[in-house]
Amino acid sequence: MPFGAEIDRDSTRFALYAPDVRDVRARVGDAPHAMRAKPGGWQELRLDNAGAGTRYMYELSEGLRAPDPASRYQPDGVHNPSAVVDPLAFEWSDGDWRGRPWAEAVIVEVHVGTATPEGTFAALTTRLEHWRGLEITAIELMPLSDCPGTRNWGYDGVAHFAPNASYGTPDDLKRLIDRAHSFGIMIFIDVVYNHFGPSGNYLHAFSKSFFTERHQTPWGGGLAFDEERAVRDFFLHNALYWLEEFNADGLRFDAVHAIADDSAEHILVEITDVIRETFPNRHIHLILENEENEAKWLERDKAGKPLHYTAQWNDDIHHCWHVLMTGESEGYYADYIDQTIERLGRGLSEGFVFQGEPMQIREGKPRGESSAHLPPTAFVAHVQNHDQIGNRAFGERLSALTSPEKLALAHAGLILSPQIPMLFMGEEWSASAPFQFFVDFSESEELSEAVREGRRRELRHFKAFADEAAAARIPDPTDEKTFLNSKIDWSEMTREPHVSVLANLRKLIAIRNREIVPLISSRYFDGSYDVTDNVLKVEWRFEAGGLGFAASFADHPCAIDLPDGARVIWQSPEANMHGKRVDLGAWTGIAWRLAA
């Protein structure tokens, strides 16, 4: 890795990209050391006796002291000295682990700080057996890069190579991943390559050209991917870092629609090309969040393998299920309130719901590209995630907004679809804890107030919070209580109604592993859907056979005919079969397989 502090046989090399600074000193321990300027804006120092655990900072001639922008560990926070880490010191036990095929993925998204009472990597390690017992095969960790304070969603990261010290040490994270692999569970890490957080980013002091005003993002000037080779290398090596040093099985790339790059080769392409070349013998899965619904990033080769990215979060699926279950129509749900069942059918059978059509929320601008040619495994489906829960004013989960019967049908549609399913931690038992928006900028009251006001302003376009008094009820994101309220209660799993919800999810995942994984492991042909009398019927064809799912959203009994040769693999308890004919009541469904 060209950046940061790196131990070799006889010494430790400190490398800093600082093209805007002439005289840089590295304060290692208590002693300052002049760094040597090298071509291309680099500063370098080599020292003996600066092994693992050594603290260091960089001193600029103006008197500013700053931690290493590529620090592997910030034990006392992002404003304090960095620590040298020996990445080879940890003894892995997963030497034979090569990951799992993507078709086997059943994902749970996890926020380390609220997943357990302790909020640490070590505590999360003790909970892995629960997900193994549920047959979860992948855990997607929300961003780990260190950020200010002791609590954060993770999207305010400024130390992109340093696992959040509030969660534990780098070796604690390695122990978590090592243990997960022993259970057959993959670990994906959410990475943020579209911005740095608002506090603790010292790169401006070393290199103003790391950022550019030519590209504007929701967080200010963009990253200069198309102007500075060092910017590309910084994030390219960050992606390799999580996969190599931590043995992660994949990455989820946050909001790539906010990554602007006019280079001949987009940074998103270079990242995937280098990763695929570097790890040819491992199952590495690369997942996008992309508001633009660009199918170009998800294309497959003739053998069906991803050319670039493995899959994209399919927010369209969430929005359709959410509108059907809750009737909510404000904000982006306004674009899904009409023909919702048809939209759900299109999303299940073709991937994106919007494939170039205009959207109200975008003031009539079109969104999306044609996606029907892509296999269902190019999409990660979900009915809840951190965004869709946490961006609500009070962070309510779906179990607080809809009936158990409706949520049970949505879970069946999620798990038994050939798209890759994702749950949000605690969803498997309908955890009662909300997931609210929280940060810790206690170092700056000015920044804290800006976050509070920004949160209120963001929610004022909803009728319920249009006036000042209503807006004042929104939980304060800077209050520690908001964070503590978001911790899930694991003891709920032993009580009803949570026991029944968990049993239902366990049954659905077992059916998926038995019936659907063999299908989606084969070549995909096409999908189709039909809506008649508020009953949705979706069918998919694979080389290994066919799959069907039907759900009734009617307020009266309806009936459908199953195709010849259909073998039922799941049905709602209220669904009644009479030969090929199935009677469906409101919010009931059925799924079936067809032989090849």
C-alpha positions as CSV (number, residue, x, y, z in Angstrom):
1,M,0.0,0.0,0.0
2,P,1.7,3.3,-1.1
3,F,-0.1,5.3,1.6
4,G,0.3,5.3,5.4
5,A,2.7,3.5,7.8
6,E,3.9,0.1,6.7
7,I,6.2,-2.3,8.5
8,D,8.9,-4.2,6.6
9,R,11.7,-6.4,7.8
10,D,14.0,-3.8,9.2
11,S,12.0,-0.6,9.6
12,T,8.7,1.2,9.3
13,R,8.0,3.4,6.3
14,F,5.8,6.5,6.7
15,A,4.4,7.7,3.4
16,L,2.3,10.8,3.0
17,Y,0.8,12.4,-0.1
18,A,1.2,16.1,0.5
19,P,1.8,18.0,-2.7
20,D,0.8,21.4,-1.2
21,V,3.2,21.2,1.7
22,R,7.0,21.6,1.5
23,D,8.2,20.9,5.0
24,V,6.5,18.0,6.8
25,R,7.7,16.4,10.0
26,A,6.6,13.1,11.4
27,R,6.3,13.2,15.2
28,V,6.8,9.5,16.1
29,G,6.4,8.9,19.7
30,D,7.7,12.2,21.2
31,A,10.4,12.8,18.6
32,P,10.0,14.9,15.4
33,H,11.6,13.6,12.2
34,A,12.0,15.5,9.0
35,M,10.4,13.7,6.0
36,R,12.1,13.5,2.6
37,A,10.3,14.9,-0.4
38,K,9.9,12.5,-3.3
39,P,8.5,13.0,-6.8
40,G,4.8,13.4,-7.3
41,G,4.1,15.2,-4.1
42,W,5.0,12.4,-1.7
43,Q,6.8,12.7,1.6
44,E,8.6,9.7,3.1
45,L,10.4,8.6,6.3
46,R,11.9,5.3,7.4
47,L,12.6,4.6,11.0
48,D,13.8,1.7,13.1
49,N,12.1,0.8,16.3
50,A,8.7,2.1,15.3
51,G,6.8,-1.1,15.4
52,A,3.2,-2.0,16.0
53,G,1.5,0.3,18.5
54,T,3.8,3.3,17.9
55,R,1.8,6.6,17.9
56,Y,2.6,9.2,15.3
57,M,1.3,12.4,13.7
58,Y,2.3,14.8,11.0
59,E,3.4,18.3,11.7
60,L,3.2,21.1,9.0
61,S,5.3,24.2,9.0
62,E,2.2,26.3,9.9
63,G,2.0,24.5,13.2
64,L,-0.9,22.2,12.4
65,R,-0.7,18.6,13.7
66,A,-2.7,16.0,11.9
67,P,-3.1,12.2,12.0
68,D,-2.3,10.1,9.0
69,P,-5.1,10.3,6.4
70,A,-4.3,6.6,5.6
71,S,-4.0,5.5,9.2
72,R,-4.9,1.9,9.9
73,Y,-6.0,2.7,13.5
74,Q,-7.0,5.8,15.5
75,P,-7.1,4.5,19.1
76,D,-8.1,7.9,20.6
77,G,-10.2,9.3,17.8
78,V,-9.8,10.9,14.5
79,H,-8.2,14.1,15.8
80,N,-5.5,12.3,17.7
81,P,-2.3,10.4,16.9
82,S,-2.4,7.4,14.6
83,A,-1.0,4.0,15.6
84,V,1.2,1.8,13.5
85,V,-0.4,-1.6,12.8
86,D,1.3,-4.8,11.7
87,P,-1.2,-6.4,9.3
88,L,0.6,-9.7,9.3
89,A,0.5,-10.2,13.1
90,F,-3.0,-11.7,13.2
91,E,-3.1,-15.5,12.9
92,W,-6.0,-16.4,10.6
93,S,-7.7,-19.8,10.9
94,D,-9.7,-19.5,7.6
95,G,-6.9,-20.5,5.2
96,D,-9.2,-22.7,3.1
97,W,-12.0,-20.1,2.9
98,R,-12.7,-18.9,-0.6
99,G,-16.1,-17.4,0.0
100,R,-19.5,-18.6,-1.2
101,P,-21.2,-18.4,-4.6
102,W,-23.4,-15.3,-4.9
103,A,-26.5,-17.5,-5.6
104,E,-26.3,-18.7,-1.9
105,A,-26.3,-15.2,-0.4
106,V,-29.0,-14.4,2.2
107,I,-27.8,-11.1,3.7
108,V,-28.5,-9.3,7.0
109,E,-27.4,-5.7,7.2
110,V,-25.8,-4.8,10.6
111,H,-24.8,-1.7,12.4
112,V,-22.1,-2.7,14.8
113,G,-22.8,0.0,17.4
114,T,-26.5,-0.9,17.9
115,A,-26.4,-4.6,17.1
116,T,-25.5,-5.5,20.7
117,P,-25.6,-3.8,24.1
118,E,-21.8,-3.4,24.0
119,G,-21.7,-2.2,20.4
120,T,-18.4,-3.8,19.6
121,F,-16.8,-6.2,17.2
122,A,-16.1,-8.6,20.0
123,A,-19.8,-8.6,21.2
124,L,-21.0,-9.1,17.6
125,T,-18.8,-12.1,17.3
126,T,-20.8,-13.8,20.1
127,R,-24.0,-13.3,18.1
128,L,-22.9,-15.1,14.9
129,E,-24.4,-18.4,15.9
130,H,-27.8,-16.9,15.8
131,W,-27.4,-16.0,12.1
132,R,-25.8,-19.3,11.4
133,G,-28.8,-21.1,12.9
134,L,-31.1,-19.0,10.7
135,E,-29.0,-20.0,7.6
136,I,-28.0,-16.4,6.9
137,T,-25.0,-16.7,4.6
138,A,-23.7,-13.1,4.6
139,I,-23.5,-10.1,6.9
140,E,-23.2,-6.6,5.5
141,L,-21.5,-4.3,8.0
142,M,-22.5,-0.6,7.7
143,P,-19.4,1.6,7.2
144,L,-16.5,1.0,9.6
145,S,-14.2,3.9,8.7
146,D,-13.5,5.9,11.7
147,C,-15.4,9.1,12.2
148,P,-15.7,11.8,15.0
149,G,-17.2,10.8,18.3
150,T,-18.4,7.5,19.6
151,R,-21.6,6.9,17.7
152,N,-22.5,7.4,14.0
153,W,-24.1,5.5,11.2
154,G,-20.7,5.4,9.6
155,Y,-21.3,7.6,6.6
156,D,-19.3,10.5,8.2
157,G,-16.0,8.6,7.9
158,V,-12.7,10.5,7.6
159,A,-10.2,7.8,8.4
160,H,-11.0,5.4,5.5
161,F,-8.4,2.8,6.4
162,A,-9.0,2.7,10.2
163,P,-11.8,0.5,11.6
164,N,-13.9,2.6,14.0
165,A,-12.1,2.5,17.4
166,S,-15.4,2.7,19.2
167,Y,-16.0,-0.8,18.0
168,G,-12.6,-2.2,18.9
169,T,-9.2,-2.8,17.4
170,P,-8.4,-4.0,13.8
171,D,-7.6,-7.4,15.2
172,D,-11.1,-7.5,16.9
173,L,-12.6,-7.0,13.4
174,K,-10.4,-9.7,12.0
175,R,-11.5,-12.1,14.8
176,L,-15.1,-11.3,13.9
177,I,-14.5,-12.1,10.2
178,D,-12.5,-15.2,11.0
179,R,-15.2,-16.6,13.2
180,A,-17.9,-15.8,10.6
181,H,-16.0,-17.7,8.0
182,S,-15.8,-20.7,10.3
183,F,-19.6,-20.6,10.3
184,G,-19.8,-20.3,6.6
185,I,-20.9,-16.7,6.8
186,M,-19.5,-14.1,4.3
187,I,-18.7,-10.6,5.5
188,F,-19.4,-7.6,3.3
189,I,-18.2,-4.1,4.2
190,D,-20.0,-0.9,3.3
191,V,-17.6,1.7,1.9
192,V,-18.1,5.4,1.1
193,Y,-16.2,6.7,-1.8
194,N,-18.3,9.8,-2.6
195,H,-17.3,12.1,0.2
196,F,-15.6,12.6,3.6
197,G,-17.4,13.5,6.8
198,P,-17.6,17.1,8.0
199,S,-15.1,16.9,10.8
200,G,-11.6,15.2,11.0
201,N,-10.7,15.3,7.3
202,Y,-7.2,16.6,7.3
203,L,-6.5,15.9,3.6
204,H,-7.4,19.5,2.8
205,A,-4.2,20.6,4.7
206,F,-2.0,18.3,2.7
207,S,-3.6,18.4,-0.7
208,K,-6.2,20.9,-1.8
209,S,-6.2,19.2,-5.2
210,F,-7.6,16.0,-3.7
211,F,-11.0,17.7,-4.0
212,T,-12.6,19.7,-6.9
213,E,-15.3,22.3,-7.2
214,R,-15.9,21.1,-10.8
215,H,-18.0,18.3,-9.4
216,Q,-20.6,19.2,-6.7
217,T,-22.1,16.6,-4.4
218,P,-24.7,16.9,-1.6
219,W,-21.7,17.2,0.7
220,G,-19.8,20.0,-1.2
221,G,-17.0,19.7,-3.7
222,G,-16.4,16.3,-5.1
223,L,-13.3,14.0,-5.1
224,A,-10.9,14.7,-8.0
225,F,-11.0,11.2,-9.5
226,D,-10.5,12.7,-13.0
227,E,-7.7,15.1,-12.0
228,E,-5.4,13.4,-9.5
229,R,-4.0,9.9,-9.9
230,A,-3.4,9.8,-6.1
231,V,-7.1,10.2,-5.5
232,R,-7.9,7.1,-7.6
233,D,-5.1,5.2,-5.9
234,F,-6.3,6.2,-2.4
235,F,-9.7,4.6,-2.9
236,L,-8.5,1.7,-5.1
237,H,-6.1,0.6,-2.4
238,N,-8.8,1.1,0.2
239,A,-11.0,-1.4,-1.6
240,L,-8.1,-3.9,-1.8
241,Y,-7.3,-3.2,1.8
242,W,-10.6,-4.5,3.2
243,L,-10.5,-7.5,1.0
244,E,-6.9,-8.5,1.5
245,E,-6.0,-7.4,5.1
246,F,-9.4,-8.3,6.6
247,N,-10.4,-11.2,4.3
248,A,-13.7,-9.5,3.6
249,D,-15.8,-11.3,1.0
250,G,-17.2,-8.2,-0.7
251,L,-18.0,-4.5,-0.6
252,R,-21.1,-2.4,-0.8
253,F,-20.4,0.9,-2.5
254,D,-22.5,3.8,-1.0
255,A,-24.4,6.2,-3.3
256,V,-22.2,5.8,-6.4
257,H,-24.5,8.2,-8.3
258,A,-22.7,10.9,-6.3
259,I,-19.2,9.8,-7.6
260,A,-18.4,12.1,-10.6
261,D,-15.6,11.1,-12.8
262,D,-15.0,12.3,-16.4
263,S,-12.0,10.1,-17.0
264,A,-11.8,7.8,-20.0
265,E,-12.1,4.9,-17.5
266,H,-14.5,5.6,-14.6
267,I,-13.0,4.9,-11.2
268,L,-15.9,2.4,-10.6
269,V,-14.6,0.3,-13.6
270,E,-11.0,0.5,-12.5
271,I,-11.9,-0.7,-9.0
272,T,-13.7,-3.8,-10.3
273,D,-11.1,-4.6,-12.9
274,V,-8.3,-4.5,-10.3
275,I,-10.3,-6.5,-7.7
276,R,-11.2,-9.2,-10.2
277,E,-7.6,-9.5,-11.3
278,T,-6.2,-9.5,-7.8
279,F,-8.5,-12.2,-6.4
280,P,-9.1,-14.6,-9.2
281,N,-9.7,-17.6,-6.9
282,R,-12.1,-16.1,-4.4
283,H,-15.8,-15.3,-4.5
284,I,-15.7,-11.5,-4.2
285,H,-19.1,-9.8,-4.4
286,L,-19.4,-6.1,-5.2
287,I,-22.7,-4.4,-4.5
288,L,-23.9,-0.9,-5.5
289,E,-26.2,1.6,-4.2
290,N,-27.2,3.7,-7.2
291,E,-30.1,6.1,-7.3
292,E,-29.8,6.3,-11.1
293,N,-30.7,2.6,-11.7
294,E,-27.9,2.3,-14.3
295,A,-28.0,-1.2,-15.7
296,K,-24.6,-0.7,-17.4
297,W,-22.7,-1.4,-14.2
298,L,-24.5,-4.8,-13.8
299,E,-23.9,-6.4,-17.2
300,R,-22.9,-10.0,-17.5
301,D,-20.6,-11.8,-19.9
302,K,-21.6,-14.8,-22.0
303,A,-21.1,-17.2,-19.1
304,G,-23.3,-15.1,-16.9
305,K,-20.5,-13.7,-14.7
306,P,-20.6,-10.0,-13.8
307,L,-18.4,-7.8,-16.0
308,H,-18.2,-5.2,-13.2
309,Y,-20.6,-5.3,-10.2
310,T,-22.4,-8.3,-8.8
311,A,-25.6,-6.6,-7.9
312,Q,-27.4,-3.4,-6.9
313,W,-29.7,-2.6,-3.9
314,N,-33.2,-2.6,-5.4
315,D,-34.9,0.2,-3.6
316,D,-37.8,0.0,-6.1
317,I,-38.9,-3.3,-4.6
318,H,-38.9,-1.8,-1.1
319,H,-40.9,1.2,-2.2
320,C,-43.6,-1.0,-3.8
321,W,-44.0,-3.3,-0.8
322,H,-43.9,-0.3,1.6
323,V,-46.7,1.5,-0.2
324,L,-48.8,-1.6,-0.4
325,M,-48.4,-2.3,3.3
326,T,-48.7,1.2,4.7
327,G,-50.5,3.3,2.1
328,E,-47.9,6.1,2.6
329,S,-47.7,8.4,-0.4
330,E,-45.4,11.3,0.6
331,G,-41.9,11.9,-0.6
332,Y,-40.5,9.4,-3.0
333,Y,-43.5,7.1,-2.3
334,A,-45.6,9.4,-4.5
335,D,-44.1,7.8,-7.6
336,Y,-45.3,4.3,-6.5
337,I,-48.8,5.0,-5.2
338,D,-50.4,4.5,-8.7
339,Q,-50.4,1.0,-10.2
340,T,-48.4,-0.2,-7.2
341,I,-49.1,-3.9,-7.8
342,E,-48.1,-3.7,-11.4
343,R,-44.9,-1.8,-10.4
344,L,-44.1,-4.5,-7.9
345,G,-44.6,-7.1,-10.6
346,R,-42.2,-5.3,-12.9
347,G,-39.6,-4.9,-10.2
348,L,-39.8,-8.6,-9.3
349,S,-39.6,-9.8,-12.9
350,E,-37.4,-7.2,-14.5
351,G,-35.3,-5.7,-11.7
352,F,-35.8,-1.9,-11.9
353,V,-39.4,-0.5,-11.8
354,F,-38.2,2.8,-13.4
355,Q,-36.4,2.1,-16.6
356,G,-36.3,5.5,-18.2
357,E,-39.7,6.8,-17.1
358,P,-40.1,10.3,-15.6
359,M,-40.5,10.6,-11.8
360,Q,-42.4,13.3,-9.8
361,I,-39.7,13.3,-7.1
362,R,-37.2,14.2,-9.9
363,E,-39.4,17.0,-11.3
364,G,-40.3,15.0,-14.4
365,K,-36.7,13.9,-15.2
366,P,-36.4,10.2,-16.3
367,R,-34.7,7.6,-14.1
368,G,-33.2,4.2,-14.9
369,E,-32.2,2.0,-17.8
370,S,-33.7,-1.2,-19.2
371,S,-32.9,-4.1,-16.9
372,A,-35.2,-7.0,-18.0
373,H,-32.2,-8.7,-19.7
374,L,-30.3,-8.9,-16.4
375,P,-30.7,-12.0,-14.1
376,P,-32.6,-11.5,-10.9
377,T,-29.4,-12.1,-8.9
378,A,-28.2,-8.7,-10.2
379,F,-30.5,-7.2,-7.6
380,V,-30.5,-7.2,-3.8
381,A,-34.1,-6.9,-2.6
382,H,-35.3,-5.8,0.8
383,V,-38.4,-4.5,2.6
384,Q,-36.3,-2.8,5.2
385,N,-32.8,-1.4,5.5
386,H,-31.0,1.3,7.5
387,D,-32.0,4.1,5.1
388,Q,-35.6,3.2,4.8
389,I,-36.0,2.9,8.6
390,G,-33.6,5.5,9.8
391,N,-34.6,8.3,7.4
392,R,-38.1,8.2,9.0
393,A,-38.5,10.9,11.6
394,F,-38.9,8.3,14.4
395,G,-37.1,5.4,12.8
396,E,-40.0,3.0,13.0
397,R,-39.6,-0.5,11.6
398,L,-42.3,-1.9,9.4
399,S,-43.6,-4.1,12.2
400,A,-44.8,-0.9,13.9
401,L,-46.4,0.4,10.7
402,T,-48.3,-2.6,9.3
403,S,-50.1,-5.8,10.3
404,P,-48.2,-9.1,10.9
405,E,-50.2,-10.7,8.1
406,K,-49.0,-8.1,5.5
407,L,-45.4,-8.2,6.7
408,A,-45.5,-12.1,6.5
409,L,-46.5,-11.9,2.9
410,A,-43.9,-9.4,2.1
411,H,-41.2,-11.6,3.7
412,A,-42.4,-14.5,1.6
413,G,-42.2,-12.4,-1.5
414,L,-38.7,-11.3,-0.5
415,I,-37.2,-14.6,0.5
416,L,-38.8,-16.7,-2.2
417,S,-38.0,-14.3,-5.1
418,P,-34.9,-15.2,-7.1
419,Q,-33.4,-11.8,-6.3
420,I,-30.9,-11.8,-3.5
421,P,-32.7,-11.1,-0.2
422,M,-31.5,-8.8,2.5
423,L,-32.9,-8.3,6.1
424,F,-32.0,-5.5,8.5
425,M,-30.7,-6.7,11.9
426,G,-33.5,-7.7,14.1
427,E,-36.0,-7.8,11.3
428,E,-36.0,-11.6,11.5
429,W,-37.9,-11.4,14.8
430,S,-39.6,-8.0,14.2
431,A,-37.4,-6.2,16.7
432,S,-39.3,-3.4,18.5
433,A,-36.3,-1.0,18.7
434,P,-36.4,1.8,16.1
435,F,-33.3,2.6,14.1
436,Q,-33.0,6.4,14.4
437,F,-30.5,8.8,12.9
438,F,-27.7,9.6,15.3
439,V,-24.3,11.3,15.3
440,D,-21.7,12.5,17.9
441,F,-20.2,15.9,17.1
442,S,-19.8,16.8,20.7
443,E,-16.5,18.5,19.8
444,S,-18.4,21.2,18.0
445,E,-21.7,22.7,19.2
446,E,-21.9,24.6,15.9
447,L,-21.8,21.4,13.9
448,S,-24.2,19.6,16.2
449,E,-26.7,22.4,15.8
450,A,-26.3,22.3,12.0
451,V,-27.1,18.6,12.1
452,R,-30.2,19.1,14.3
453,E,-31.5,21.9,12.1
454,G,-30.7,20.0,8.9
455,R,-32.7,17.0,10.2
456,R,-35.7,19.2,11.0
457,R,-35.5,21.0,7.7
458,E,-35.2,17.7,5.8
459,L,-38.5,16.4,7.4
460,R,-40.5,19.6,7.2
461,H,-41.8,18.7,3.7
462,F,-43.8,16.0,5.4
463,K,-47.2,17.2,6.5
464,A,-46.8,15.7,10.0
465,F,-43.8,17.9,10.7
466,A,-44.6,21.1,8.7
467,D,-44.9,23.4,11.8
468,E,-42.3,24.2,14.4
469,A,-44.0,22.4,17.2
470,A,-44.3,19.1,15.3
471,A,-40.7,19.4,14.1
472,A,-39.5,19.8,17.7
473,R,-40.7,16.3,18.4
474,I,-38.2,14.8,16.0
475,P,-35.5,12.9,18.1
476,D,-32.3,14.9,18.5
477,P,-29.7,13.0,16.4
478,T,-26.9,14.4,18.6
479,D,-28.5,13.1,21.9
480,E,-26.9,9.8,23.1
481,K,-30.4,8.7,24.0
482,T,-31.3,8.5,20.3
483,F,-28.4,6.1,19.8
484,L,-29.3,4.0,22.8
485,N,-32.9,3.7,21.8
486,S,-31.8,2.1,18.6
487,K,-30.0,-0.9,20.2
488,I,-31.9,-4.1,19.5
489,D,-33.1,-6.3,22.3
490,W,-32.1,-9.9,21.7
491,S,-34.2,-11.2,24.6
492,E,-37.3,-10.5,22.5
493,M,-36.6,-13.6,20.4
494,T,-37.9,-15.8,23.3
495,R,-41.3,-14.0,23.5
496,E,-44.3,-13.8,21.2
497,P,-45.0,-12.4,18.7
498,H,-41.3,-12.4,18.0
499,V,-41.0,-16.2,18.3
500,S,-43.5,-16.8,15.5
501,V,-41.9,-14.2,13.2
502,L,-38.5,-15.8,13.6
503,A,-39.9,-19.3,13.0
504,N,-41.5,-18.1,9.8
505,L,-38.3,-16.5,8.5
506,R,-36.4,-19.6,9.3
507,K,-38.8,-21.7,7.4
508,L,-38.7,-19.4,4.4
509,I,-34.9,-19.3,4.2
510,A,-34.8,-23.1,4.4
511,I,-37.2,-23.3,1.5
512,R,-35.0,-20.8,-0.4
513,N,-31.9,-22.8,0.1
514,R,-33.6,-26.0,-0.9
515,E,-35.7,-24.9,-3.8
516,I,-34.5,-21.6,-5.2
517,V,-30.7,-21.6,-4.9
518,P,-30.4,-24.5,-7.4
519,L,-32.5,-22.6,-9.8
520,I,-30.7,-19.3,-9.7
521,S,-27.4,-21.1,-9.9
522,S,-28.3,-22.0,-13.5
523,R,-28.7,-19.8,-16.6
524,Y,-31.5,-17.3,-16.5
525,F,-33.9,-17.0,-19.4
526,D,-36.6,-14.4,-18.6
527,G,-39.3,-13.3,-16.2
528,S,-42.9,-12.1,-16.6
529,Y,-45.8,-10.9,-14.5
530,D,-49.6,-10.5,-14.7
531,V,-52.0,-8.5,-12.5
532,T,-55.7,-9.6,-12.5
533,D,-58.2,-8.3,-10.0
534,N,-55.4,-7.1,-7.6
535,V,-53.7,-10.5,-7.7
536,L,-50.1,-10.5,-8.8
537,K,-48.6,-13.5,-10.5
538,V,-44.9,-13.5,-11.3
539,E,-43.0,-16.3,-13.1
540,W,-39.3,-16.7,-13.9
541,R,-37.6,-19.3,-16.2
542,F,-34.1,-20.8,-15.6
543,E,-32.2,-23.6,-17.3
544,A,-32.8,-25.7,-14.2
545,G,-36.6,-25.0,-14.1
546,G,-39.3,-22.5,-13.4
547,L,-40.3,-20.5,-10.3
548,G,-43.6,-18.8,-9.6
549,F,-45.1,-16.5,-6.9
550,A,-48.6,-15.2,-6.6
551,A,-50.0,-12.8,-4.0
552,S,-53.5,-11.4,-3.5
553,F,-53.8,-7.8,-2.5
554,A,-57.6,-7.8,-3.1
555,D,-60.1,-7.2,-0.2
556,H,-62.1,-10.2,-1.2
557,P,-61.4,-13.9,-2.0
558,C,-59.8,-14.6,-5.3
559,A,-58.7,-17.7,-7.2
560,I,-55.8,-18.5,-9.6
561,D,-54.9,-21.5,-11.6
562,L,-51.4,-22.9,-11.2
563,P,-49.6,-24.0,-14.4
564,D,-49.4,-27.6,-15.4
565,G,-46.7,-29.5,-13.5
566,A,-46.5,-26.9,-10.7
567,R,-45.2,-28.2,-7.4
568,V,-46.1,-26.0,-4.5
569,I,-43.1,-25.1,-2.3
570,W,-44.9,-22.6,0.0
571,Q,-48.4,-21.2,0.7
572,S,-50.0,-19.0,3.2
573,P,-51.9,-20.9,5.9
574,E,-55.1,-19.3,4.6
575,A,-54.6,-20.4,1.0
576,N,-56.7,-23.3,-0.1
577,M,-55.9,-25.6,-3.0
578,H,-58.4,-27.5,-5.1
579,G,-56.3,-29.4,-7.6
580,K,-54.7,-26.7,-9.8
581,R,-57.0,-24.0,-8.5
582,V,-55.9,-22.0,-5.5
583,D,-58.2,-19.8,-3.4
584,L,-56.5,-16.7,-2.0
585,G,-57.8,-14.4,0.6
586,A,-56.6,-10.9,1.2
587,W,-52.8,-10.7,1.8
588,T,-52.2,-14.4,1.1
589,G,-49.9,-16.0,-1.4
590,I,-48.4,-19.2,-2.9
591,A,-45.1,-20.2,-4.5
592,W,-44.3,-23.1,-6.9
593,R,-41.6,-24.8,-8.9
594,L,-41.7,-26.2,-12.4
595,A,-39.4,-28.9,-13.7
596,A,-36.9,-27.9,-16.5
